[in-house]
Amino acid sequence: ASFPSRWGLQPPALSALIASASGSLVASASTSSYLRPFLAASLLYHGFEQYIRWRRRARLAVKGVPEAVAAAMPEVDPAEYARAQEYSAAKNNFGFVADLYGLATGLVHLWLQAAVWNGPALSLVLRCGGTASHELARAGASMLLCAPWDLLSGVPVDLYRTFVLEERFGFNKHTWLSWLGDSLKHFVVEELLMGSLMMAPLVLLVRSLGPSSWLYGFGFTSLFVLLLNVVYPVWIAPLFNTFAPLPEGDVRDGVEALVKSSGINCSRIFQVDGSRQSAHSNAYVAGFFGSKRIVIYDTLITHLDGDVEDICAVVAHEIGHAQLHHNYALLGVSTAQLFVMFRLFGVCTDPRLVTDFGFDAPCAYLSLLTFFTLWSVAMPLVSFGLNAFTRQLEYQADAYSVRLGFDIRKALAKISKTNLSDLNPDPLDSLFHHSHPTTVQRVLAVKQLLDTCERKAL
């Protein structure tokens, strides 16, 4: 009875509707062919993640610089290595709590979606003159009514990570006001706006086109992802940071000369004020067609001590991503994933896919929502394959930097040092979770490539 009062809605029999939704969700967990495997897979994945964390914990407890790290990177200082291990251990230990909290809030969200859809959202639509069949109106009402939970449920973890863990190791640069502003903007833009712009047309396609809707849904979503990649660096990213041309000086002259000599079709080079949020550093290439740009964090320039050679080595790596068309390769992989996902959606026509999750009756919106919920179980495997692919792209970009005449090893060592990177991660953790090779792997690969070039020169 307390749930509907929190939303300020007290229509007749509303509490009964919510109780019915909750009861049907619990009942379906014991009899359904969809919900029970979903819950089992979620728990299995959670258990696997905890196993990896325990492996990582044991590895981080080993003191001293490992021989493999010392051999590849003799410049590593034992005290600095210990500090990096302490940071990784703190993140990993907090991860045990964050994972459990995420599992619990995920299950609450699963129940809340059905409870709100069957109760407060339906009541709100009816009060506004709609009917139960107005699914887009109910979807909008559900999204707005669930928004407080969606926004606030992640706050405890994010607050601790930002203002305790990152603050402790000197990385947090947020104020309470800037953190609140960024959190609200991320939620409104990425969760509400982007989610609505994608889901509303998909619902209309599914309602109108029947069995062939999966193909049109795939086409629409692929175009949506491409458009998002085009407009994100131009319209969305500037909502969170300031992008400005590189300040005049040796760094700008060196980078502009590198870009010109490489022949890359990209004249936009920006410095972003990443230091407004964090002391971590990065650089990347973003955008497609006319929106393509190279972005360098101001913290990266600081971490590399303004060394033009090291900065250009990193920029050459990013130029490699662009010149080798890695953005198109990743878009192609993403498109292939979308095709598989929507093709599976096309054959998942069982109405129990909706009702097993506690919803009152099937409709296009709920068919999409519950299928995407089930698909999330497959995402760890998708991420595993994608990470393996992107690690190869990173090796290729490093090799491109070498071909342009740079030795990126010194820059990699500096970046790993200032970011307190784990130089000796657990192999299973790296295999499943890392989109980049380890720093040691990259250093050894570059060394091998340089040695090969020297032998050929002889």
Secondary structure, DSSP 8 states (H G I E B T S, - for coil): -HHHHHTT---TTHHHHHHHHHHHHHHHHHH-SSHHHHHHHHHHHHHHHHHHHHHHHHHHTS-S--HHHHHH-TT--HHHHHHHHHHHHHHHHHHHHHHHHHHHHHHHHHHHHHHHIIIIIHHHHHHTT--TT-HHHHHHHHHHHHHHHHHHTTHHHHHHIIIIIIHHTT-B---HHHHHHHHHHHIIIIIIIHHHHHHHHHHHHHHHHGGGHHHHHHHHHHHHHHHHHHHIIIIIGGGTS-EEE--SSHHHHHHHHHHHHHT-S---EEEE-GGGTBS---EEEE-SGGG-EEEEEHHHHHHTTT-HHHHHHHHHHHHHHHHTTHHHHHHHHHHHHHHHHHHHHHH---THHHHTTT-SS--HHHHHHHHHHHHGGGHHHHHHHHHHHHHHHHHHHHHHHHHTT--THHHHHHHHHHTT--SS--HHHHHHH-SS--HHHHHHHHHHHHHHHHHHH-
